[in-house]
Each structure stands twice: as C-alpha cells, then as structure tokens.
Amino acid sequence: MTFCTAHPAAIIDPLYLADIFMKTIFIYLTALLLSNYPALSQRSDTLAHYQTRFTVKQLSPPASLILVGLISNGHSPESIKNEVAEERNEHFPRFKTHLDNYLQFSPLAVAYGLDAMGIKSKTDFANRTVILLKGEFLALGTTSLLKKATHVLRPDGSSYTSFPSGHTTQAFAAATFLSEEYKDRYHWMPYASYTVASSVGLLRVANNKHYISDVLVGAGIGYLAMKTAYWTHRYKWGRKRQHVNL
C-alpha cells in the first residue's frame, strides 16, 4: 500500500503548536496593553460607560477551549479526535448538510436585525461595525495563519486546511458579538448565541470536514478575537463633536 507523503507540518508537534499559540496570545495581549494604557484612566465618563473592561479571568473560556482542543489532537487511533471521527463514520457516514454554511453568520444577522427593528444594542452602529470588522480580522486572520502553518488533512481527505475550523471560528466570533451587544438587555442571549455557534462546530464534525480538536480550537479563537476587539476599542467613531483625551 502506498501512502501519501504529507507536508512536514501535517504531523503536528505539540511543542510546535504551543509555540504558535504562545506567539498568538502574545500578539493579542500586546494589543490589549497598548490600547488600554493609559486610556481607561483618562477616558470621558460617556465613553467609559461603553468600555468592555479586560480582566485576566475573562481569558478562561477561550484558554480552556484551546487547551482541550490541543489535548484531544493526538495522532494515535485512540486519540480523542480519531475516536470521535470513528464514531461519526460508524453511525452516520452519509450525513451531509449545508446548514453550517449559513448558521455561522446568523448571530450577525440577528444583531443587526434587532437593531433595525428598534431594539437598540449596547453600541451605536458606527462603533459596533468597527468592532465587528476588527474582531473578524483577528479571528479569520489567526485561523488562516494556523491553517497554513499546520497544514493538516481534513478527515474527508479533501484538503490540508483542517486545523482549526474556520466555520467554528466565525460562528463563535459572531456569537460573542451578539452576546456582547444584547446580554444586558436579554440575559438569555449568550446561551442562545453560543448554542447556535456550538451547533456549527458539531455540524462541521458531522459533515466530516473537521476533527473535534479543530472545532474546539476554532471556538476559542473566535471568542478571544471578538472579545479582544471589544477590549481594545476606544469608541471614537461617529462622535466628532466629543473631545477625547488620550
């Protein structure tokens, strides 16, 4: 039997992955420090009202998702990711849906749809849109770089862009955006938005496009990227008449 020779990075060395993520986290934390010093202490009361303050404790959810994803990303047949893939192939090998292609963006449609119906979000349109663009850039940029760096074959063998899941990254970034904008008005919104995002990740596994490890890491990246966009935003857009001391 002839085996295809994969790119060297297709066999992921845990130390190699750890190095990539340490560099990624360093970039995110540097952005936080540069953005928040000394702005928070000098910001006007109006702008401070909108500021989503950063605390180290808030890193727990994305760190946990990424860590569990890395732990499950073994190469042996008994590894968590391969066991899940085996169960999928055994119980519903012909499962196929395109629903995940649309669900990944649904929290964004809900966020802007509610605002259009007069149910105002936490942030005004201009600043909200800038935050979204920054979060999307961080999320998809990080995911794209990791896909190229790791070069992992998808479980269905279609391409070497398995790790991490871009759909799940997008879904969790969008869910975090919706949650941040409406969680104060509707306390159930985070549960609803992250349930939709989680369903996208599960569908990616069910579609045999990703391993469970790809989905978990993608979820962590999406959450962290959008939260970073909120933590670093200065709320200056659309406020031309308001003086801001930096």
C-alpha positions in Angstrom: 0.0 0.0 0.0 1.3 3.5 -1.0 0.9 6.3 1.5 0.7 9.9 0.5 3.6 12.0 1.9 2.2 14.9 3.8 3.7 18.2 4.4 6.0 18.0 7.4 3.7 20.3 9.4 0.8 17.9 8.8 2.1 15.9 11.8 1.7 18.4 14.5 4.4 18.5 17.1 2.7 19.7 20.4 5.7 21.9 21.1 5.3 23.4 17.6 1.7 24.2 18.3 2.4 25.6 21.7 5.0 27.9 20.2 2.4 29.2 17.6 -0.2 29.8 20.3 2.2 31.5 22.6 3.1 33.9 19.9 -0.6 34.4 19.0 -1.5 35.1 22.7 1.5 37.5 22.9 0.2 39.5 20.0 -3.3 39.7 21.5 -2.0 40.7 24.9 0.3 43.4 23.4 -2.7 44.8 21.6 -4.6 45.0 24.9 -1.8 46.7 26.7 -1.2 49.3 24.0 -4.9 50.0 23.7 -5.7 50.4 27.4 -2.7 52.4 28.6 -3.3 55.0 29.7 -6.7 55.4 28.0 -9.0 54.0 30.7 -8.0 56.4 33.4 -8.3 59.4 31.1 -11.4 58.5 29.1 -14.5 60.6 29.4 -17.3 59.2 31.5 -19.5 58.8 28.4 -17.0 56.6 26.6 -16.1 54.7 29.8 -19.7 53.7 30.0 -19.3 51.6 26.8 -15.9 50.2 27.5 -15.7 46.5 28.0 -13.1 46.1 30.6 -10.4 43.5 30.3 -9.7 41.1 33.2 -7.4 38.1 33.2 -10.4 35.9 34.3 -12.1 36.5 31.0 -9.3 34.6 29.3 -10.5 31.4 31.0 -13.2 30.4 28.4 -11.0 30.7 25.3 -8.0 29.2 27.0 -10.0 26.2 28.2 -11.4 25.6 24.7 -8.0 25.8 23.0 -6.3 23.7 25.7 -8.9 20.9 25.4 -8.6 21.1 21.7 -4.9 20.7 21.8 -5.2 17.8 24.3 -7.6 16.0 22.0 -5.4 16.5 18.9 -3.4 13.3 19.2 -2.3 11.2 16.2 -2.9 7.7 17.6 -6.0 5.7 16.7 -7.1 6.0 20.3 -6.8 9.8 20.4 -10.0 11.7 21.2 -10.2 13.3 17.8 -9.8 10.0 15.9 -12.3 8.2 18.3 -14.9 10.9 17.6 -14.3 10.7 13.8 -14.6 6.9 14.0 -17.9 7.1 15.8 -19.2 9.6 13.2 -18.2 7.2 10.4 -19.8 4.3 12.1 -23.2 5.8 12.9 -23.9 8.3 10.2 -21.3 8.1 7.4 -23.5 9.6 4.7 -24.6 12.7 6.8 -24.3 15.9 4.7 -25.8 19.4 5.2 -25.0 22.9 4.2 -26.8 24.4 7.2 -23.5 25.2 8.9 -22.5 27.5 6.0 -25.4 29.8 7.0 -25.6 29.3 10.7 -22.1 30.6 11.2 -23.3 34.1 10.2 -26.7 34.0 11.8 -25.8 35.8 15.1 -24.6 38.8 13.0 -28.0 38.9 11.1 -29.8 38.7 14.5 -27.7 41.5 16.0 -28.3 44.0 13.1 -31.9 42.7 12.6 -32.9 43.5 16.2 -31.3 47.0 15.9 -33.2 47.6 12.6 -36.4 46.7 14.4 -35.8 49.3 17.0 -34.4 47.0 19.7 -31.2 49.0 20.3 -27.9 47.3 21.0 -25.3 48.4 23.6 -23.2 50.1 21.0 -24.1 52.6 18.3 -24.0 51.5 14.6 -20.6 53.0 13.7 -18.6 51.8 16.7 -20.4 48.4 16.6 -19.4 47.9 13.0 -15.8 48.9 13.6 -15.6 46.4 16.5 -17.1 43.7 14.3 -14.6 44.3 11.5 -11.6 44.3 13.9 -12.9 41.1 15.5 -13.4 39.4 12.2 -9.9 40.4 11.0 -8.3 38.9 14.2 -10.4 35.8 14.1 -10.1 34.9 10.4 -6.5 36.1 10.2 -5.4 33.9 13.0 -7.3 30.9 11.7 -5.8 31.4 8.2 -2.3 31.6 9.5 -2.7 28.5 11.6 -4.2 26.6 8.7 -1.2 27.4 6.6 1.3 26.7 9.4 -0.1 23.3 10.4 -1.2 22.0 7.0 -3.5 19.3 8.4 -5.5 17.0 6.2 -9.3 17.1 6.7 -10.9 13.9 7.9 -12.6 13.5 4.5 -9.3 13.9 2.7 -10.5 16.9 0.7 -7.8 19.5 1.6 -5.0 20.3 4.0 -6.9 23.1 5.8 -8.4 21.2 8.7 -6.8 22.9 11.7 -8.5 24.9 13.1 -12.1 25.1 11.9 -12.8 28.4 10.1 -16.6 28.0 10.3 -16.5 27.5 14.0 -14.1 30.4 14.4 -16.6 32.6 12.5 -19.6 31.2 14.4 -18.1 31.9 17.9 -16.8 35.4 16.8 -20.4 36.2 15.7 -21.9 34.7 18.8 -19.6 36.8 21.0 -20.6 39.9 19.1 -24.3 39.2 19.5 -23.8 38.3 23.2 -21.9 41.5 24.0 -24.4 43.7 22.3 -27.6 42.3 23.8 -26.7 40.4 27.0 -27.5 43.3 29.2 -31.0 43.6 27.7 -31.6 39.9 27.3 -29.8 37.8 29.8 -30.6 34.6 27.8 -28.9 35.9 24.7 -25.4 34.4 25.5 -27.0 31.0 25.9 -28.8 31.3 22.6 -25.9 32.7 20.6 -23.4 30.2 21.9 -25.8 27.3 21.3 -26.0 28.3 17.7 -22.2 28.6 17.5 -21.7 25.2 19.1 -24.2 23.6 16.6 -22.0 24.9 13.8 -19.0 23.1 15.3 -20.9 19.9 15.7 -22.2 20.1 12.2 -18.6 20.5 10.9 -17.7 17.3 12.6 -20.8 15.6 11.4 -20.1 16.7 7.8 -16.6 15.0 8.2 -14.9 18.3 7.4 -13.2 18.7 10.8 -12.0 16.8 13.8 -13.3 17.8 17.2 -9.9 19.3 18.0 -10.2 21.7 15.1 -13.6 22.8 16.3 -12.6 23.4 19.9 -9.6 25.5 19.0 -11.6 27.4 16.4 -14.2 28.2 19.0 -11.5 29.5 21.4 -10.0 31.7 18.7 -13.3 33.2 17.6 -14.3 34.0 21.2 -10.9 35.5 22.0 -10.7 37.6 18.8 -14.1 39.3 19.2 -13.6 39.9 22.9 -10.2 41.5 22.1 -11.9 43.8 19.6 -14.2 45.0 22.4 -11.4 45.2 25.0 -9.3 47.4 22.7 -12.0 49.6 21.2 -11.9 53.3 22.0 -15.4 54.3 20.9 -14.4 57.4 18.9 -16.3 56.6 15.6 -19.3 58.8 14.9 -18.5 61.1 17.9 -16.9 64.0 16.1 -18.2 66.7 18.5 -16.9 64.9 21.6 -13.4 65.6 22.7 -11.5 62.5 23.9 -8.3 62.8 26.0 -5.9 60.0 25.3 
